[in-house]
Amino acid sequence: MDLLDFEAQGLYFEEPDVVGVKELIATAAENYADGDAEQPLLKAYALAPESLNVLVALNRFYYYQHRLDDALAITTKALAVIRPKVSFPENWRLLELTHITGAPSELLTQVRLYLFTLKAVGFLNMRLDNLDVSQAIFEKLVSLDSKDRIGAQGLLELVVKRKVDINWEQQHVES
């Protein structure tokens, strides 16, 4: 299946949100330079903890603040919000190509969002030096995406190279 061959439907940012959430996200964007963006985002999260608009905004905020543990927690939450919409297994390790190919065409936008969010989880784990988890995620994505539309192959190569470098460094430190 070509993950680029679909018509975009049901984009997360087009979904309606609880009253006030859009305004809080806008306030956070306006206050980012002043360092006052987190409180409006947390208020938005309290109002709509399953809103992908809020989760994406929080993820970006934490990522750009280099708060990678917080970004990972929010991205993992987003994955859990998307998963039931596409009827994927609770554990991403159990995801198979048949889950993707069997998804109705009107859900392909959400399928791609799930896969890109899983890639983000892998990337954040890579940045946090959780290389085994990161490698497993990228291997899963590569196995599901033969045309590398999600772009996990290059990240998998980086993780494998980093693990080789770490092993080399450890062997030479011990010598």
Secondary structure, 3 states (H helix, E strand, C coil): CCCCCCCCCCCHHHCCCCCCHHHHHHHHHHHCCCCCCHHHHHHHHHHCCCCHHHHHHHHHHHHHCCCHHHHHHHHHHHHHHHHHHHCCCCCHHHCCHHHHHCCCHHHHHHHHHHHHHHHHHHHHHHHCCCHHHHHHHHHHHHHHCCCCCCCHHHHHHHHHHHHHHHHHHHHHHHC
